[in-house]
């Protein structure tokens, strides 16, 4: 007689496992077909795009917490943390390897919320603004469309991120203040009230909105450029894995530009959230032009890799859930005809 736990609902555990593997294989194969699971611009489409944003931002930002911690410490105390390798060495010597994970919780929750707004609302605003412009103007002004949609999305995404970003910086840069999110937030509320969580919002907007505008516009145009000039065959003839490789490459190109345009504001945010009573303008004056660019090299490495992985994860979610993935824009026939007549 077989043991009770070897059979469930008439099937053995081995048979259940085999069925599970078949289901996973079937789901994976279907994910790479041309079938779509929902209408472009539908509620389900936006919801799954938001879910993709949660995964892409929450996972990637949490994975690079050690690098982000050292980067923040270089920005707020360059005398002690003179460079990336020195910063890692000092941190490990003082706090052990566990110290490199400080701030993981506010990073995970904060950037998951931000990813929901950043990617989910970007799709909403991009489609909304495109409908307002019309097909021809959408093509002609597509870069402006990407910039406007991403800026609109990031404005709201940062409102959700700000309290967690402030808590993260306090945990990472203020020794003895707190070691966990549960400990940091009540202390910050007691010291400064709601201002503790949102005093860094304007410089956070100053960092994140240009960053996100560059991230989305540079990515969209980089992918368009790669398919037109680098990839040896049309996108429609590329397999899904090949398309995801192009996505990763376009994401890395965009990430380098993102780091450059947003770094001074990122330094101000780190310094501002380090203590209480500071103002963004006063911090900028204190740091000076050179000080605003401290920690740029590790941030370029961090943001380049981060942005590439985020776009890769986000596009993979679209593939897995069989969401519509329109190809790079092409000139509408009506506009092509108009331009031909003008010639």
Residue, then its C-alpha position, 0 to 999 in steps of 0.5 A: x500500500x502506498x504511503x498517504x502522502x504519495x498520492x493526492x487527488x488520485x495522482x502520485x506526487x511524481x505525476x503532480x510534479x510532471x503535470x506542473x513541469x508540463x504546465x510551466x513548459x506550455x506557459x513558457x512556449x505560449x509566452x513566446x508566441x505572437x498571441x496577445x492576452x489583452x487589448x492595447x491600452x486596456x485596464x488589464x494592460x495598464x495593470x500588468x505594465x504596473x506589475x512589470x514596473x514593480x518587479x523591474x524597479x523593486x528587484x533591481x534597486x534592492x539588488x544594488x543596495x551595497x553599491x548605492x550605500x557606498x555611493x551615498x556615503x561618498x556623497x555625504x562624507x567624501x573625506x572618510x569615503x574617498x572612493x568606491x573601493x575605499x568606501x566598501x572597505x571602510x563599510x565592511x571594516x566598521x559594520x561587517x558584510x551585513x552592513x552593506x545591506x543597510x537600507x534594503x527594506x525602504x529600497x525594496x518597498x519605495x522603489x516597488x511603489x515608484x516602479x508601479x507609477x513610473x512604468x504603469x503611468x508612463x503607458x497611460x500618459x503615452x497613449x493619452x497624449x498620443x490620442x490627443x496629438x493624432x497619428x501624424x503629430x505623434x510620429x513627428x513629435x515622438x521624442x517630446x511625447x516620450x519626455x512629457x509622458x515620462x515626466x508626468x508619470x514620475x511626478x506621481x511616482x516620486x510622491x510614493x517614493x519620497x518617504x522611503x528614500x528619506x528613510x533609506x538615506x538616514x539609515x545608510x548615512x547617519x550612524x546610530x540613527x536606525x538600522x531598520x525601516x520600522x525603527x527609522x520612520x517613527x523616529x523621523x516622524x517624532x523629530x520633524x513630522x511629515x516634513x521629514x519624509x517630504x522635505x526631500x521631494x523637490x530635489x527628488x523630483x529634480x533628480x528623478x524627473x530628468x532621470x526618467x525623461x532621459x530613461x524613457x526617451x533615450x531608451x525609445x530612440x535607442x531601440x529605434x536606432x538599433x533596429x534601423x542601423x544595427x540589428x541585421x533584420x527587421x524587428x518582426x523577424x527577430x525572435x523574442x529572445x533577440x528582441x530582449x537583447x536589443x531591449x537590454x542594449x537600449x536600456x544600458x545606453x539610456x542608463x549612462x545618459x540618465x546618470x549624467x543628467x540626474x547626478x547633481x540632484x542625487x547628491x543634494x538628495x543624499x546630503x539633504x536627507x542625512x540630517x534635519x533642518x537643511x535646505x536644497x539651495x543651502x546644500x548645493x552652495x555648501x557642496x559647490x560644483x565639484x562636490x555635486x559630482x562626487x560619486x559619479x563613476x559608481x553611479x554610472x556603473x550602477x545606473x547603466x546596469x540598473x536601467x538595462x536590467x529594468x527594461x529587460x525585466x519590464x519587457x520580459x514581463x510583457x512577453x511572459x504575459x503576452x501583452x501587446x508590444x508595438x514595434x518602433x514607430x514608422x512614418x504614417x502613410x498619410x504623412x509620407x504622402x504629404x511630404x512626397x507632394x511637398x517635394 
